[in-house]
Amino acid sequence: MDIKLRPSANWLIVAALVLVTAVLYGAALNQRPFDQQETLLASQAESLVASGGRDADGRRLPLFVHAGGDAWLAPGQAYAAAAAARIGSPSLPPVRWLTVIAGALDVVLIFVLATRMFSSTMLGALAALLLLLTPAHAQFSRSAAADGVWPLPLLMVWILGLVIFCDQSARYRRQALTAGAVALAAIAYLEPSSPLMVPVFAAVSLFILAGAGEWQRRDLIPAGIGFVITLTPLVLWFATHQSTYPETFGRWVIHLAHVRNPLEGLRAATSTLTVASVSATYWEYFNPGYLFINGNAAGFAGLFLIPAAILLVVGAWTVTRQGAGQPRSTGFLLLAGFLCAPFVAATFKEAHVTGRALVIVPFGVLLATRGFEAIQSRPGVAQRVLIAVLLVAAPFQFFVWYRDLLRLH
């Protein structure tokens, strides 16, 4: 069912989504004490403001902020927190409200993205509500963790850029792809695990573009230039501040010894022990007991709700069935993104570290929306009953989990 509303109605939906997200994610936000990471971020933000933008080493406006000892902060977090510290108050902890704002932005962006992708305002609103009610997204939108919701808004801008470019009838295709490429490159500045996301999703971009239909090489030039320019400050920073590499990208991305000796780094990355460890960790992120049914959580909620799991499986099946023998579609973008999302987290060789794998959530929600579209397009009483049950069960399970979250926090 394709339902399109007037622009004014869409703006009302966006306003309602922002309001509901702020209320739901911002409830009782200051009732629990800061954890270690939040304390570090908040104290460094205040220090940056008080010192005129200098870090623990006295550098003015450094790209990576040294917070003392072996603690370093990604620039996106540090400077956003410093800006928020100017307007924050004890009753409104600014570092946590940053993630609430990011969570609300995610909900709005996925509404725009799904409306564009499925040509339906109804499905756009459904995707927004599914994301809003996703336990992992709600939890990390209430906590300024080192790895969490920070890259999700830019990730969805990247997806939207690819979706528009793959639509041969769309206007401003080059501009959309360029905006998406810049957003993808900017992800590198947001959290410790995010630099590794850039090459992974850049590879996904090339895979999708290879089957995107008619386009010429010159269509990719602005996107390539934007991508390189966005990453240039990173290269210049490490070229002029080489001593900062071991404690930042040396720990988060590639060890300094492997940068100096790429062949040895390649051997280490492809060794039997490393491949086995990363592979085992990667598949743990697809454990149904982690993704969908967590017996230790209230309401048995995993990263996703159980009703979303049903829709997600249907959506993934629909994408693979429709893609057989056909050019790659944006549906394959969702499936490829979903499968690639835990890879970065797996390289740290720690299973079930949700913050590092949170980028799986938008892809899962969009696949679930695709599943809903597939089910409701089939006539029959059984399909209508299934949809009704899922639509009632999803908010019920979420609020059982959410009530427990507020009680514990």
ChimeraX attribute file (.defattr): number of C-alpha atoms within 10 A of each C-alpha:
attribute: neighborCount
match mode: 1-to-1
recipient: residues
	/A:1	12
	/A:2	11
	/A:3	12
	/A:4	15
	/A:5	11
	/A:6	8
	/A:7	9
	/A:8	9
	/A:9	12
	/A:10	17
	/A:11	12
	/A:12	11
	/A:13	17
	/A:14	21
	/A:15	13
	/A:16	13
	/A:17	21
	/A:18	19
	/A:19	12
	/A:20	15
	/A:21	26
	/A:22	17
	/A:23	12
	/A:24	18
	/A:25	25
	/A:26	19
	/A:27	12
	/A:28	13
	/A:29	19
	/A:30	16
	/A:31	10
	/A:32	10
	/A:33	10
	/A:34	17
	/A:35	11
	/A:36	10
	/A:37	15
	/A:38	18
	/A:39	14
	/A:40	18
	/A:41	24
	/A:42	23
	/A:43	15
	/A:44	26
	/A:45	27
	/A:46	18
	/A:47	18
	/A:48	24
	/A:49	16
	/A:50	12
	/A:51	12
	/A:52	10
	/A:53	18
	/A:54	18
	/A:55	21
	/A:56	16
	/A:57	11
	/A:58	11
	/A:59	13
	/A:60	14
	/A:61	14
	/A:62	16
	/A:63	20
	/A:64	23
	/A:65	27
	/A:66	23
	/A:67	20
	/A:68	12
	/A:69	7
	/A:70	8
	/A:71	12
	/A:72	21
	/A:73	23
	/A:74	20
	/A:75	18
	/A:76	18
	/A:77	23
	/A:78	27
	/A:79	23
	/A:80	15
	/A:81	26
	/A:82	24
	/A:83	16
	/A:84	20
	/A:85	21
	/A:86	13
	/A:87	9
	/A:88	15
	/A:89	10
	/A:90	7
	/A:91	9
	/A:92	13
	/A:93	17
	/A:94	23
	/A:95	27
	/A:96	25
	/A:97	23
	/A:98	21
	/A:99	24
	/A:100	27
	/A:101	19
	/A:102	20
	/A:103	28
	/A:104	26
	/A:105	19
	/A:106	29
	/A:107	27
	/A:108	26
	/A:109	22
	/A:110	31
	/A:111	28
	/A:112	21
	/A:113	23
	/A:114	24
	/A:115	23
	/A:116	16
	/A:117	21
	/A:118	18
	/A:119	15
	/A:120	19
	/A:121	23
	/A:122	18
	/A:123	25
	/A:124	28
	/A:125	23
	/A:126	22
	/A:127	29
	/A:128	30
	/A:129	21
	/A:130	27
	/A:131	27
	/A:132	27
	/A:133	23
	/A:134	23
	/A:135	23
	/A:136	22
	/A:137	26
	/A:138	25
	/A:139	18
	/A:140	23
	/A:141	28
	/A:142	26
	/A:143	23
	/A:144	26
	/A:145	21
	/A:146	20
	/A:147	20
	/A:148	28
	/A:149	31
	/A:150	28
	/A:151	25
	/A:152	23
	/A:153	21
	/A:154	23
	/A:155	25
	/A:156	22
	/A:157	24
	/A:158	25
	/A:159	28
	/A:160	24
	/A:161	24
	/A:162	25
	/A:163	24
	/A:164	23
	/A:165	25
	/A:166	22
	/A:167	16
	/A:168	12
	/A:169	9
	/A:170	12
	/A:171	11
	/A:172	12
	/A:173	19
	/A:174	20
	/A:175	17
	/A:176	22
	/A:177	28
	/A:178	25
	/A:179	21
	/A:180	28
	/A:181	30
	/A:182	25
	/A:183	24
	/A:184	28
	/A:185	26
	/A:186	20
	/A:187	25
	/A:188	23
	/A:189	22
	/A:190	23
	/A:191	23
	/A:192	20
	/A:193	27
	/A:194	26
	/A:195	20
	/A:196	19
	/A:197	24
	/A:198	20
	/A:199	14
	/A:200	15
	/A:201	21
	/A:202	16
	/A:203	13
	/A:204	18
	/A:205	21
	/A:206	11
	/A:207	15
	/A:208	22
	/A:209	20
	/A:210	13
	/A:211	15
	/A:212	19
	/A:213	15
	/A:214	10
	/A:215	14
	/A:216	8
	/A:217	6
	/A:218	10
	/A:219	15
	/A:220	16
	/A:221	13
	/A:222	17
	/A:223	20
	/A:224	16
	/A:225	13
	/A:226	19
	/A:227	21
	/A:228	15
	/A:229	13
	/A:230	19
	/A:231	17
	/A:232	12
	/A:233	12
	/A:234	14
	/A:235	11
	/A:236	12
	/A:237	15
	/A:238	15
	/A:239	12
	/A:240	9
	/A:241	12
	/A:242	10
	/A:243	10
	/A:244	17
	/A:245	19
	/A:246	15
	/A:247	15
	/A:248	21
	/A:249	17
	/A:250	15
	/A:251	14
	/A:252	18
	/A:253	18
	/A:254	16
	/A:255	17
	/A:256	16
	/A:257	12
	/A:258	16
	/A:259	13
	/A:260	10
	/A:261	11
	/A:262	13
	/A:263	11
	/A:264	13
	/A:265	17
	/A:266	12
	/A:267	12
	/A:268	14
	/A:269	15
	/A:270	12
	/A:271	12
	/A:272	10
	/A:273	11
	/A:274	15
	/A:275	14
	/A:276	12
	/A:277	16
	/A:278	21
	/A:279	15
	/A:280	15
	/A:281	21
	/A:282	25
	/A:283	14
	/A:284	18
	/A:285	24
	/A:286	14
	/A:287	12
	/A:288	15
	/A:289	16
	/A:290	18
	/A:291	21
	/A:292	20
	/A:293	19
	/A:294	18
	/A:295	12
	/A:296	10
	/A:297	13
	/A:298	17
	/A:299	20
	/A:300	17
	/A:301	25
	/A:302	23
	/A:303	25
	/A:304	27
	/A:305	27
	/A:306	23
	/A:307	21
	/A:308	26
	/A:309	22
	/A:310	15
	/A:311	25
	/A:312	23
	/A:313	16
	/A:314	20
	/A:315	27
	/A:316	21
	/A:317	17
	/A:318	18
	/A:319	23
	/A:320	13
	/A:321	11
	/A:322	14
	/A:323	15
	/A:324	9
	/A:325	8
	/A:326	9
	/A:327	14
	/A:328	20
	/A:329	19
	/A:330	23
	/A:331	22
	/A:332	20
	/A:333	22
	/A:334	24
	/A:335	20
	/A:336	17
	/A:337	22
	/A:338	21
	/A:339	17
	/A:340	19
	/A:341	23
	/A:342	26
	/A:343	22
	/A:344	22
	/A:345	26
	/A:346	23
	/A:347	21
	/A:348	18
	/A:349	17
	/A:350	16
	/A:351	20
	/A:352	20
	/A:353	16
	/A:354	20
	/A:355	19
	/A:356	26
	/A:357	21
	/A:358	23
	/A:359	27
	/A:360	20
	/A:361	24
	/A:362	27
	/A:363	23
	/A:364	28
	/A:365	29
	/A:366	32
	/A:367	29
	/A:368	25
	/A:369	26
	/A:370	27
	/A:371	24
	/A:372	23
	/A:373	20
	/A:374	17
	/A:375	20
	/A:376	14
	/A:377	12
	/A:378	11
	/A:379	9
	/A:380	10
	/A:381	9
	/A:382	11
	/A:383	16
	/A:384	15
	/A:385	11
	/A:386	13
	/A:387	17
	/A:388	11
	/A:389	12
	/A:390	18
	/A:391	15
	/A:392	11
	/A:393	15
	/A:394	19
	/A:395	19
	/A:396	15
	/A:397	19
	/A:398	23
	/A:399	15
	/A:400	15
	/A:401	19
	/A:402	22
	/A:403	13
	/A:404	14
	/A:405	15
	/A:406	13
	/A:407	8
	/A:408	8
	/A:409	12
